[in-house]
Amino acid sequence: MRQLIGLVIDRESGFEIQKEFGRSIITMPARIDGFAVGIVATNPLIYAGAMDHTAARKQTRFIQLCDTFHIPIIYLVDQPGS
């Protein structure tokens, strides 16, 4: 999923927040065409992309951060069977 995100965002504009916490979700601020965005993506390599309680907490905090600064959020979902 990280490779897909790299194709969507501006080169070297994103960095993952809390990489080792809630590993089934990827959260990162980034830029697309120079505009700030928040990226929330499932990680199908961990629990097949299913969300556990730590990933839910990580996603919630990131959404609150983006909401505070009025940053739009882009969701990328890759879950087997969906």
C-alpha positions as a printed NumPy array, in Angstrom:
array([[  0.   ,   0.   ,   0.   ],
       [  2.915,   2.352,   0.689],
       [  3.997,   2.034,  -2.952],
       [  0.501,   2.994,  -4.11 ],
       [  0.499,   6.017,  -1.825],
       [  3.86 ,   7.037,  -3.292],
       [  2.263,   7.086,  -6.755],
       [ -0.573,   9.355,  -5.626],
       [  1.212,  11.995,  -3.528],
       [  3.858,  14.525,  -4.511],
       [  7.387,  13.155,  -4.386],
       [  8.841,  13.071,  -0.855],
       [  5.95 ,  15.092,   0.577],
       [  4.483,  12.518,   2.956],
       [  5.636,  10.963,   6.188],
       [  3.899,   8.262,   8.156],
       [  2.69 ,   9.123,  11.64 ],
       [  3.006,   6.451,  14.369],
       [  4.408,   3.833,  12.014],
       [  4.769,   1.12 ,  14.693],
       [  1.405,   1.783,  16.413],
       [ -1.804,   0.412,  14.897],
       [  0.069,  -1.098,  11.98 ],
       [ -3.049,  -2.195,  10.073],
       [ -3.742,   1.485,   9.261],
       [ -1.376,   3.918,   7.538],
       [ -1.85 ,   7.61 ,   8.377],
       [  0.209,  10.394,   6.874],
       [  0.025,  14.053,   6.012],
       [  1.123,  14.675,   2.436],
       [  0.701,  16.965,  -0.547],
       [ -1.088,  16.343,  -3.823],
       [ -0.385,  18.945,  -6.511],
       [  0.935,  21.176,  -3.732],
       [ -2.217,  20.979,  -1.587],
       [ -2.068,  19.543,   1.946],
       [ -4.073,  16.333,   2.432],
       [ -4.339,  13.601,   5.016],
       [ -3.949,  10.019,   3.823],
       [ -5.643,   7.145,   5.669],
       [ -5.016,   3.726,   4.139],
       [ -5.523,   0.15 ,   5.224],
       [ -2.461,  -2.08 ,   5.297],
       [ -3.465,  -5.481,   3.863],
       [ -0.198,  -7.051,   5.035],
       [ -1.23 ,  -6.683,   8.712],
       [ -4.418,  -8.524,   9.792],
       [ -5.51 ,  -8.455,   6.109],
       [ -6.308,  -4.77 ,   6.549],
       [ -8.78 ,  -5.361,   9.389],
       [ -8.841,  -2.67 ,  12.043],
       [ -7.993,  -3.472,  15.654],
       [ -8.402,  -1.161,  18.661],
       [ -4.956,   0.449,  18.277],
       [ -5.533,   1.155,  14.581],
       [ -8.949,   2.65 ,  15.385],
       [ -7.361,   4.957,  17.974],
       [ -4.617,   5.939,  15.511],
       [ -7.15 ,   6.72 ,  12.777],
       [ -9.386,   8.7  ,  15.135],
       [ -6.518,  10.889,  16.352],
       [ -5.338,  11.541,  12.809],
       [ -8.838,  12.494,  11.651],
       [ -9.136,  14.892,  14.597],
       [ -5.772,  16.438,  13.665],
       [ -6.861,  16.939,  10.057],
       [-10.215,  18.344,  11.176],
       [ -8.505,  20.87 ,  13.445],
       [ -6.564,  22.331,  10.518],
       [ -9.331,  21.803,   7.891],
       [ -7.206,  19.353,   5.896],
       [ -9.138,  17.078,   3.497],
       [ -8.719,  13.339,   3.998],
       [ -8.205,  10.724,   1.297],
       [ -9.074,   7.108,   2.183],
       [ -7.371,   4.249,   0.345],
       [ -8.875,   0.862,   1.155],
       [ -7.538,  -2.55 ,   0.165],
       [ -9.244,  -5.392,   2.01 ],
       [ -9.544,  -8.947,   0.709],
       [-13.129,  -9.94 ,   0.094],
       [-14.563,  -6.428,  -0.032]])
